[in-house]
Amino acid sequence: MPAPLVRARSLRKEFAGHAVLSDADVEIRRGEILGVIGENGAGKSTFMKILAGIYQPTSGHLELDGRLVSFGSPSDARRAGVSIVPQEFNLAADLSVEENVFLGAELVTPRRTLDRARMRARTAQLLAELGANVSPADRIDGLSAAQKQLVEVSKALAFDASLLILDEPTTMLTRREIDRLFAVMRSLRARGMALVYVSHKLAEVKEICDRVIVLKDGELVREAPIAEIEPAEMARCMVGRELREIFPPRRGSPGPVVLEVRGLTSPGAFEDVSFTAREGEILGFAGLVGAGRTEMAEALMGLRPSSGAVLVGGKDARSRNASQAVRRGLGYLSEDRAGSGVLPGFPIAENLTLVSLRDYCRLGGVVDREEEMLKARTWRERFGIKAADLSAPLESLSGGNQQKVSLAKTLDPEPRVVIVDEPTRGVDVAAKQEIYRFLSELAARGAAIVLISSELEEIIGMCDRVLVMREGRVAGELLGEAVEEREIMYLATGLQTAGASA
């Protein structure tokens, strides 16, 4: 067995006197992929951030290659050979891919000018290794979420790291992109690198990791070689109970049409999309990355120029901006939570009322903070948001709890149509179960739900009806028993065509 590259000894991290990581002892070995799993708020991100120099431990210490180390910043960690691919994008939107990959560590010529040719060549090499359809010269703000994820991976691999931490790296990747990433990870492992893989996708942990540790409530509760633990047992260790059927039972028959879309078109993104959604229905949109599903949702919310007809309750709901769309009965949970869904530096309570702020304003435009806090407490209880202090910044919460806040924010104006784009991205299996229950209950109360997801299990388990998009068009509609993986993939890849009427 190879000697540990990293030893964490009695690591503890407290925030305002509350321990989020308690006396963790972990070893990370060269030439292995260590899986780290746990519920949202279990301490995974805190542990990763200590390794990467983002946080400093309250007590305990790290050893790297047998030497005591203390990282005061991410730059210190990177210089010591520790790189991280964060869960949320940390990219400069107005810079190019190559500028982001080398941001803060630019290569220079002997004359001390930027060596753009070498940076571009290295970036192109990294992108090619990952199979990314991205040019080093592309601007970040023109990339899809999946492409941004691959840029983050390239950024972490650009330097000679001995420890690579990947925090939920596959959340926006297709299966083909995941396979390519896993091939790169296995290659790095074969070269003696240590990798830490944080994920809520337990099947992927089983597939790619050599060993796994389970964190619960800040404590390490299980460690096992991957051959000795199955995903079902991983889930039991994470949540401390048996997770039975993850998807809620089916509801009754849907009611009348609430949302009607006719000929919706946004040049270069999607074309001639027509469908209806009914009261009490969960309508799924499936398809490969780049099929136009997110762009369609953005057009419905007035976030993207488009033509065509949109009606909610029979009334015109074409909108020039998101505020107008909300007033006309539409709600939207964005796939890019940090980029366009919430304000991480703002208090939790203020995030919960972002979309419906005008409802909390009194004479003169002054926000009634007491009423806002009262409503925030209601959402905290309803969604089980783990936050003792609602005036704390949102970024102090785990990713799953931030997602619950984002969903509550979407629902606060009481929309008739709720569009959710990748609603369970980056959340653990227990939080997924809760979100599925929220959406099912919302539909049972008469809302029409439009669910966009890249997880076929989610589409099949949650949706009453599914529209599959391919290359910007609706390739077909699936109902009842036909909503299954093979039929969805046939339509998504063009192996089969079907009527697109809905």
N, C-alpha and C positions, 0 to 999 in steps of 0.2 A: 504494500500500500504506500503511495507516495506521501512524502511529508507535507503537512498543511502549509499552504502559502499564507493564509490569513487565520489568525486565532482571535476570536472575540471573547473576552473574559469579563464576566459579570457586568455586561453592558446594561446601563439603566439610563432612561431619558424621561424627564419630568417636564410638564408644562403647567405652570401655576400650581405646583405642588402635587399634580396628578401624574402618576406614572403611566406612560403609554408603552414603555418597554421595561421589563423587570428582570434584571440580573440574567441576561441571556448569555449562554456559553455556546459558541458555534465555531466549527472548524470548516474551512473551505480549502479543498485540496487542488493541487495542480492536475491538469488533465482530467477534470471532472466537470459535469454540469450539475449544480446543486439547485434543486427546486425549493422555492419558499412559498408556502401557501398559508391561507388563513382568511377569516372573514374580513370584511371592511372594518377598519379600526382595530385589527388584531395586533398591529405593530410592525407589519411588513415594510411599509414605506419608511417608517422611522428608522428601522434597522438599515435599510438601503441607503438612506440619506446620511447616516453616521459613517458608513463605509465610504461614501463618496465625498465626505467633507462638507456636506450641506448643513448638517447638524453636528454639534459636539456633544458627547455623552455627559450626563449629569455625574455619573460615576462609572467605574470600570475602565477598560483600556483595550486597544487593538495592538496586535503584533503582526508585522509583515515580514516574512522571511526570517522569523525569529527575533526581530528587532521591535522594540516599542515604537509606535508611531502615533502622532497626533496631527490630524488634518484640520487646519484652521479655515480652509476654504476648498471649494471644488478644484481650484488650480493646484493647491498643494497635493490633493489626491491624484490628480491627473499626472503631475510630475513624478509621483511615486509609482505610477503604472496602473491606476484605478480609473476606469471609464464607465460611464453610466448612460443608458438609453432611457430617458424619463418617460413616465406614463403620459404626461401632458406635454405637448409640443413646446420646445424651448428654442424657437427659430425666429430670426428677424425677417419679417414678411417682405420688406422692400429690398432685401439683398438677394444675390444669386445663390444657387445651391453651393457652388464652390466657396463663396465668401462665408456662408454659414458653417460649412464643414471646418474651415480653418479660423473661424472667428475667435479672436483673442490669442491665437497661436499661429499667426500668419508666417508663411515661409518667405525668406528674403534672399536676395542675391548678395554676392560679395560687396556690392556697392550700397547695400542696405536699402534697396528698393524692393517692393513686393515682387516676389517671383511667381507671377500669375501663371506662367506656362507650367511650372512644376505643380502648383496647386491644382490647376485644371486637369493635368494628366493623372495625378493621384486620385482626384475625385472621380474621374471617369473610370479608373480601374476599380475603385470601391463599388460604384454603382453597377458596373458590369458583373462583378462577383455576386451581387445581390439580385441580378436579373431585373434591375429597375429600369423602366422605360422613362428615364429622366436625363436631361442634358445638364452638365455642370453650369451652363450659362443661364438656365431657366431661373426665373424669379420664384421665390417661395410662394408668394400670394397667388400664383397661377397654377399651383399644384393641388391635386386632390389630397384628401386626408391620408389615403394609403401611401401616396408618393411621399408625403411629408414624413410618414413613419419610417420609410426606407432611408430618407435623408438623415434622420436622427441616428439610425443604425450606422450609416456611413460615417457620420461625425464621430461616433464613439470608436470606430475601428481605424480612424485616420492615424492614430499614434500607436506606438508599440506598448500596448497595455498587457499587463500580466493577469489582471482581473477585470472581466467585463460583466457588468450588471445590466440585465435587461428587465425592465419593469413593464409588464403587460405589452410586449412588443408586437403581438399578432392581432390586436383588437381590430385593426382596420385593413388587414391583409387578406387577399384571396387564398384559397388552399394552395394554389400554385406558388404564390409568393411566400407562404409559410414553409412549404417544402424547400424552397430555395434558401430561406433564412436558416432552416434547420441544417441544411447541407453545409452552410458556412459555419454554423456553430460546431458541427462535428469536426470540420476541418481545423478550427481553432483549438478544439479540445485535443485533437491528435498532435498538434504542435506544442502541447503542454500548457496552454492557457487554462486558467480557472474561470468558469462562467457561473453566474448566479441568475436563475431564471424565475422571475416572479410572475405568477399567472393565476387567474381564476378558472382557466380552462383545464380541468383536471385530466382529461384525456390527452391533452398535449403534454402536460407534465409527465404522465406515464410514458409517453412516446419518446421524449427527448432527454429526460433527466436520468442521472445515475443514482442519485440519492435525493431524499426529500425531507425537509423539516416543516413542522406544522406549528404556527403561532396562534394562540388564542388569548385574548384579553391581555396582550403584552408579554405572555409567557410562552416558552418553548414547551409544547406538550407532547410532541412525538418526533422521532427521528428514525428513518428506516431506509435501507436500500430499496430502490424503486421496484426491484423484482419481488419484494416481500409485502407490497401494499398495493391495493387496487383502488380505483377512483371512488368507489362507494365508501370504502373505509376512510379515505382521505376526507371525504365530505363529513362523515360522522365525527372525525377528530376535530374538524374545523368548527362545527356548530354545536357539538356536544349532545346531539340528538339524532334520531333517524329522520332523514329527509325522504318523505314518501313522495307521492305524485307531485312533481314540481309545477305542472300546469294546472290551473283551476278547471273545474268541470265546465262543460259547454253550457251556454245560456239558451234561452228560448229563441223562437224565430224573431228575426229583426223586424222593425217597424217600417214606417214610410221613409222615403228618400229624404235625407237632410242635405247632403252635398251632391251637387251635379256639376261635372266638368265636361266641357265640349270643345274639342279641337285646340286644346292648350298647346302652344308652341313657343319655344324660345330658341331662335336660330343658333345652331352650333351645339346645342345642349340636348334638346329633345323636340319631337315633332308630333303633332296631331294626337295628343293624349286625351282620351275621353273615358269617363267612368262615373259611377254613382257610388255613394256610401249611405247606408241606412241607419236609422236609430237602433242602438243596441247591437250594431255589427262591428266586428273587428276585421277590417279589410287589409290584407297584406300586400306589400309590394316587394317582390323578390327580383333577383338579377345579379349579374356580376358587377364588380366595381367599375364605375364609368358608364353604366347603362342609362343614367339620367334620372335615377330615382330622387336623389337629394336635390338636384336642380329643379325637378318638378315641384317638390315641396317648397323650395325657396320662391318659385314663381307664384304658387298659391298664396304665400305670405307677403307678396309684394316686394320681395328682396331681389328679384331678378326680372328684367324686362320680358314681357311675354304678350301674346295675343291669344284670343279665344274667350270662352264664356265660363264663368265660375259663379254658381248660385248656392247660397246657404238658406235653407227653408224657403226656396223659391224666389229669393230676393238676390239682386246683383251683389256679388261679393268680390268683384275684381278690385284689387287694392294697389295703391301707389307705394305703400310702405307697410311695415309690420304693425304699427299702431292702428292704422285703418283696418287691417285684416283682423286684429283682435276685437275691435269694436263691431265688426261684422260677424263675429261668432267663431273665429278660427283661433286655435292655439297650436303652438309649435315648440317641440323639444328638439333642439339642434343636435346633430351628431358630434359637433365640435364643442363640447361643454366649455372648455377653458377659453376657446377663441371667440365664441359668440353666444354662449348660453348663460354665463354667470360672470360676476365681478369678484374674483377671488380675494382681493384685498378689502372688500366691503364687508360690513357685518352680515351675519347670517340672516337676521330679520330683514334687513334692507334688500337682500337678494330675493327673499321669498315674496316681496311685494314689488319687484322691479317692473313687471308687466302691467300690474294693476295699480300703480302708484296714485293715479288721479283719483281713485276711489277712497284714498286715505287723506286727500288734501281738503283742508277747510278754507274758510273765507280768507282771501289774500294769498292762496297757494301754499299755506303752511301745512306741513305734514303732521298729522295727528300721530305722534310716535307711540302714545299709549295704546291706541287702537291697532296700530301696526304690530306692536309687540304682542298684543292679545291674539291677533290672528296668527302670528308666527308660532305662538305656543300651541295653538290648535293644530297647525300643520305638523309641528314636531311630534305631537301625540299621535296624530292620525297615521303618519308615515314612519314612526319609530326612529326619528332622526336622533342619532347619538350626539347630542350637544347640550352640555350643562349650561352654557352661557350663550344666549342668542345674540349678544352684542359682540361676540368674538368674531374675528374675520373668518370668512368662509374657507379660506385656504388652510385653516387649522383642522378641518374635518378630513376624514378619509375620502377616497374617491367615490366609494359607494354612497356615503352620506351626502356628498356634494351632488351626486346624481339625483338623490331623493329631493334635495332642495330645488334643483333645477326643474324636476317634474312638478313639484308643488307650486313653484312659481308659474309654470305653464297653466296649471289648473285654477289658480286663484281667481282669474276673471270669469270663471265658469263658462268656458267655450262649449258650443254645441258640437263642433268638430275638433278632435284632438289629433294632430299629426305628430307621431313620435318616430324619430330617426335614430336607429341603433340605441334603443332605450336602456339596454343592459350592458353596453360596452364598458369593460373594465370594472364590473362589479362581481361580487362573489355569488356562489350558488344560492345562499340563503336570501341575499338581497334581491337576486333575480326572482325568486319565488314571491317575495313581497311585491315587487313591481308588477309581475304578472297578475297578482291578485288585485292590485289597485286598478289596473287597466280593465280587468274583467268586471269589477264592481262599477267602474265608470260607465262601461257599456250597458250593464244591467240597469243603470239609472237613466238610460236613454241617449247617451252621447254616441256619436259615430267616431270610431277610432280608425285612423290610417296608420298602420304599423309598417315601417320600412326597416328591414333587417337583412344582414348578410348571413345570419345563423339560420340554416334551414330548419333545424330542430325547433327553433323559436317560431318561425313562420308556420310550420306544420302544427305545433302544439297550441298556438294561440288563435289562429285566424279561421274565420268562417268561410272566407273566399280569398283567393290569391290572384293578383295580376302580376305577370312576369314581364319585365322590361328587358329589351336587348337593343343596344345601339340607338338609344333615344326614342324607341317606339314600344308600345305595348305588343308583346309577341303573342300573348294568349292569356286566357282566364281559366282557372281551375276551381272546381267546386267539390265539396264532399269528399268521397273516397279518392278522387283524382288528386287531392292535395297531398302529394308525397314526393320524396326527394328526386326520384328518377324523372318524373314528369316535369318538375320545376327545372332541372338541369337540362333536359332536352330542349325546353323552350328558351332558356337563358343562353344556351350555346348555339342555337340555330339548327339543332338536329331535328327539330320538329316545329311545325307552325300550327297555329290554331286561330280560330276566330278571335278577334280582339274586342268584340263588343262586350260591354259590361253594363 
